[in-house]
Amino acid sequence: MFTFKQFHIEQDRTAMKVGTDGVLLGAWAEGGRTILDIGTGTGLVALMMAQRFEDAQVVGIDIDPDASEQARENVAASPFSSRISILHTSLQAFKTERKCDAIVSNPPYFEHSLKNPDAARAVARHADSLPFADLFSGVSRLLAEEGVFSAIVPMDCVERFCSEAYLSGFFLLRRYDLKTTPRKPSKRCLVAFCRRRPDVFDRQEVCLMDDGGVRSAWYAALTKEFYL
């Protein structure tokens, strides 16, 4: 179990465990009154978004039946159960009558690497079941005109990810390159996209830890409402 200030996460039946990527996305992503979490896994990001945006209705979707069931249980045990729905479905099959103000995803991204022998973990980590083109096709179909799509991707995927976004008619609104420590190269990238060219593009390089291995001021401030 992983315990946060307002909820806890059971993760014994999900392929992808609670990690820094999910916490960063859940604490950083743009929100709204209707939020979709694509590839919800344990339900972590959906729960974080519900905590941050008190008027939001959140839907989390996942193609893994075990992950979907565990996410439902994590949501049911939380203070936000009335505002979060978890559905076992693919993005390609998901439909909603109301467009989403915000969409978030920690997407599968290993497009050409060897697959993990654990089938569920392979599905969670590999883009075969959700290629970037399909992801942005789904986002384009489901996102409101003024909505924002936020994601976290590895640095070696970010240019390809952004290119797919541009091909789908999206503009980069925010980009934060994430270093583990000041002396290391950036390993992850938080990105946010919108449908209209923004007046201001927010680009930053940030660190998770200082040289002594302590959470940076930026990371501590970002996550202070979640970490114990």
N, C-alpha and C positions, 0 to 999 in steps of 0.2 A: 504494500500500500504506500502511496505517496500523499502526504498531508499538506494542504495549503491552509491559509487562514480561514477561509469560509467553506471549503469543501475538501473531500479527499478522493483519491483515484485508486480504485482497484484495477490491476492490470495483468492478472495471471492468465487471462484468456485472449489477450490481444498480441498481435505480432510486433507492433511498434510501441515501445514503452514511453513513459514520460521522459522528455529530454529537453535540453536547453532550447532547441529550435521551436518546439511548440510553445514553450513559455514566452519566448521572445515574440512570436507572432501574436499570441493572445493578448499580450500587454501592449503591443505597438500598433496593431491593425486599426484602420478606420472602422467606425461603427455606424449604427443607425437604428431605426425602429424594426426593420426586418433584416435578419442576418442569416446567411447560409454558410455553413462550414463544410467544405468538400473534403472527404476523407477524414472523418471525425476521429477515427481510432478509439481511444479511451473516452472521448468526449471532452478532453482537457480544454481545447481552444473554445469550444462551444460554451463551456462553463465559465471560462474567463471573460468571454464577450458578454455573457448574461450578467456577470458581476459588474463589469464596467459600465454597461449601458442598461440602466434600470428599467427603462420602458420597452426594451427590445423583446421581440419574439424571435427565437433562434431555432433553426433547423440544422441538424447535423446528419450527413449521409455518409454511408460507407458500404462497399461491396462485400466486405467480410462479415458473414453472419455472426461469428463469435464476437468480433469487435463491436458490432451494432448492439448485440445483447448486453455486453458489459458496459457500453456507453449508456444504455438505458438505465441500467442499475446504478451507475455512478450519478446520473442525473436525478433519479428517483430519491437518492439519499442526500441530495443537496437542497439548499434553500431556494433554488431556482427552478424546481421541477415543473412548475406551472407554466413556465415561459420557454421551455426547451423541448423540442420533439426530435427523436432519433429515428431515422428511416434506413432500412436495409435496401439500398438501391444503388445503381451506378449513376453517375452524373448524366450520362447519355440518356438514361431512361427517366430521370427525375423531371417532374413537371410541377408548376405552381401557378395559381391564378394571379398572385400578386408579385410584382417584380421586387427584387431585393435591393435594399438601400446599401448593403455591404455584403461582399462575399470574401471569405478567407479560405486559404488552403495552404497546407504544408504538403505539397504534391509529391508523387513518386517521380524520381528524377534520373535514375540510372538507366539511360536509354540503351547503352551498348555494352554494358559490363556483364560479367558472368553472374548468373542468378544464384541466389542463396538456395541451398537445398531445402530449407524450410519453406514450403509452398506459400503459406500465409504471409511470411515476412517478405518473400519475393514479390508477391502481389503489392504489398504495402510500399516497397521500395522501388520497384521497377515501373517504368512508364508504359509498358505494353498495354495495360488495361486502361490507361488514361494518358495517351500521347498529348504533348503540349498543344497540338492543333485542336484536339477534342476538348481539352480543358478550356481553351479560350473560346471555342465555339459555344460551349455550355455557358461560360461567363457572359458572353455577348447576348445569348438568348435570355438569360435570367436577371441580368443586372439592370436596375433602373437607370434612366437617362442621366441622373445626377449622382449615381452610385459610384462606389470605389471598390476595386478588387485588390486585396492585399495578400502577399505570399512571402514565403522564405525559401530561398534556393541556394545551392552551393555556388561559389564563385565561378567554377568552371562551366556552369550551366547558364549563368545569368544573361550573357549576350544572346544566346539562342532563345532563351525564355522571353527576353525583351523583343527580339525580332519577331517572334510569333505573336506577341501582343500588338506590335505595330501593324502586322499583316491583318490582324483582326479589328483594326480601327481604334486601338487604345493608345493613350499617351501616358508617359511616365510622370507621375505626380511626386513621388518620394522615392529615394534610394539611400539606404544606409548600409555601407560596407562594414562588416563586423570582424574585428580582430579578437582573438582570444586574449592576447597580451600586446602591449605596444610594440614589442620587438618581432612579433610574428606577422606573416602576411594575412590578409583577409581570407577567411574560409567560407563565410556565409554572407548572404545579401538579403535584406528586407526590402521589398519593392511594393509600390502601390500604384495602380493604374486607374485612369478615368477616361471618359469618352471625349472630352473636350480638352484642347490644348490649355494647360494651366498657365496662369499669369506668373506664378512663382514655382520653380522646381527646387524642392528641398533635398539636397544631397549632402550627406555627412559620412565621415569615417569615425567609427566609435570602437571602444574596447570593452570587453566584458570584465576583464581583471586588470589590476595594476601589476607592476613587476613583482610585487610580493605575494601575488596569488589571491588578493582580496578583491571582492567585487568593486568594480569602478563606480564612481559617483553616478554616472549615467545609468548603468545597469541596476544599481541599487534603487535609484529613484524610479526607474521604469517598473520594477517588480515589487516595490515595497508593499503594495496592497495584497500580494499573493504569497510570497515566501514567509515562512515563520521566522 
